[in-house]
Amino acid sequence: MDDERADDQTSEVGVGPWVGPWPDDAHFDAGLLAEGDRRNVVDRYRYWRHDAVVADLDRRRHEFHVAIENWQHDLNIGTVVRTANAFLAREVHIVGRRRWNRRGAMVTDRYQHVRYHATAEDLVEWAGVEGLVVVGVDNLPGSVPIETVHLPRACVLLFGQEGPGLSPAARAAAAVVCSIAQYGSTRSINAGVASGIAMHTWIRQHAAPPPS
């Protein structure tokens, strides 16, 4: 049994073994039909093979990418990956260290494409080749309120390390840096929360309602 099935069975989510004649559609997984599907997936993907789910997601992925710097093993990365999966980002890019804590991703990294870049400059070079605008997200002097910005359809939303925020190299590389309005006493919100706000801003501007 793979990690995803083991993790999800402990929380008693999902559905039990298939009741009745088995479907003959190639999307379905015989093991899941026999044992039940306890994975953290939406109902339309119940009992589907993992590769079939990824293929269907790939067919519908949005044009935005998400990138986060990882110089000090940021614990937010798992949340960023999970949120990117929820909003169907094209890819998640991790800049810096390749190792990160996957626990917060709740196994969604199995469905989300993740690409690694050694430096912010490497990310920007790759984005340029792909025709993507790099949009930094951080509450910095001179940043533009994301609430007032029309985000590019084809873009990379770039987030910094928890605490220091975007590195100087990332700030210099971004075509624009957007801030997120805050009204309380805290200096900043964590990158996991900020990424969700920024991704949903893109969704509101560019995406159709999700399939039922």
N, C-alpha and C positions, 0 to 999 in steps of 0.2 A: 504494500500500500504506500502511495507516495505521500510526501509531507503535507500536501494540500488536503488530501482526504483525511489524514490522521488528525491534523489540526482542527478541521471543521467538524469532525464527528464528535469531538469532546464538547462542542457547544450545542449539539443537537439541532443543527439547522438543516435546511434542505429537504429532500424527499427520500423515502425508502425505495425498496426494489420496485421495478416496473410491474404494474398489475395488468394482466391480460396479455394478448399476443404481442410479441415484440415488433416494433417498427422495423422496416427493412431499409430505411434511409441510411445512406453511408455516413451521415453526420454522427450517428449514435455509437456509443462505446458499450461493448458487450459487458464489460466488467461493471460499469456504472448501472446498466440496466438490471444486472443480477444482484448487486450489492446495495444499490441506492446511491444517490448523488448528494453528498454533504458539502460540496464546494461552495465558496462564496461567489456565486454567479447569479445573474438575473434569471428569471424563470424561462425565458426563451432559449437559454443555453443548457437547461437541465438535461442530463444524460448525454450531452454532446462530447465527442472526443476533443481533447485539448487542442490539437492542431486544427480542427474544424472551427473551433471558437476563434482562434487567432486569425485564421484566414478570413472569417466573416468580419472581424474587427478591422483587419487591414483594408478590406474593401470599402469601409465607411470612415476611416480615420480623418480627422480634421487637419487643416493645413498649418496649425501652430505647433511649435515645439516648446519644450520646457527645459531649462538648464539651471543647474545649481552648483555653486562652488563647494568643494569638499577638501578643505585644507586641514581640518581638525576633527575629522570623523563626526560630521554634523548629524545629530539624531533626527533631524527633520526630513532627511532624504526619503525614508520609507513613506512618510506622509505625503511628500511631493509625488512619489511614484504612484501611490494609491489614488491620489486626486487626479493625476494625469490620466490614469486608466478610467476613472469615472467620467471625465470630460473628453475622453478619446483623443488625447494628444497624439501627434504623429510619432514622436520619439521623446524620451527623456535623455538629457545629456548631463553627465557628471564630469565636472572640471576639477582636476587635481587627483586626489587619491582614488584608486579603484575600489578599495574596500569600504563598505558602508553597512550599517545595521539594517538588515532586511525585515526585521520583525514588524516594524510599523507599516510595511507594505501589505501585510496580510495576504501574501502569496500573489498579489496582483502583478508583481514583476514577471511572473510566468506568462502574462498576457500583454505586457507592455514592452516595446522595444527600448533598450537602454544602450546608449553609445557613450564612450569615454574619450576625453580630451585631456592631454597633459597640462595645458595652460589655457587661459582665456584667449590668448592670441590664436591658438590652434582652433578653438571653437569658432572664432570670428572668421578665420580663413575658410573653414569648412562652410559656414553659413553664406559667405560671399559666393562660393562656387555654386551653392544650391539656390541662390537668389532669395535668401531670407534676411529680413531686417532684424537686427538684434535690439531688443527693447529691455533695458535694465529696469528693475523694480526695486526701489529703495527710497526712503524718506531723507533725501539729501538736499542741501541748499541748491536751488536752481532747478530742482526736479519739477515735472509737470504733473498736476493732479490727474490720476488715471481716470477719474470720473468725467473729465472733460476731453479726453483723448480718443480719437478714432484709431484703434489699433490696426496695424497692417494685417491683411488676411494671412499672408505668408510671413511668419515671424518666429523668432525665438524669444521667449520670455525668460530673462536671466535673473537669477536670485543669488544673493551672497550668503556668506557664512552667518550662522546665528551669532549675534553680538556685534561684530564689526561691520556686517553688511557686505555690500559689493567691494571687492578688492580694488585698489587704484587701477590695475590693468583692466578689470571688467568695466569700471566706470568710463575709462578712456575708449574702450572698444564699442560701447553701446551707442547706437545712433540717437537714442533718446532715453532718458531716465524718468520713469513715472513714480509718483508717490501715491500712497493710499491714505485717504483722509482718516485721521484719528481725533477723538474728542475727549479722551480721558487723560489720566495722569501718566500712564506708562510711556516710555520713550519710543518703544517699538513693539510690533507684533512679530511672532516667530515666522520663519520662512515657510513653514507648512501652511499656516493660515493665510499668509500673504499670497502664496501660490494659488490657493483656491479662489481668492478674491480676483486675482488677475486672470486666471483661466476662465472664470465665469463671466468676467467682463468681455473677454473675446467671444464666448459663447453667445452672450446677449446681442452682440453686434453682428455676428456672422453665421450662426448655426440655426438650422431648422429644429423643430421639436424632435425629440428622440422617437425611434420606432416603438410602437406598442408591443 
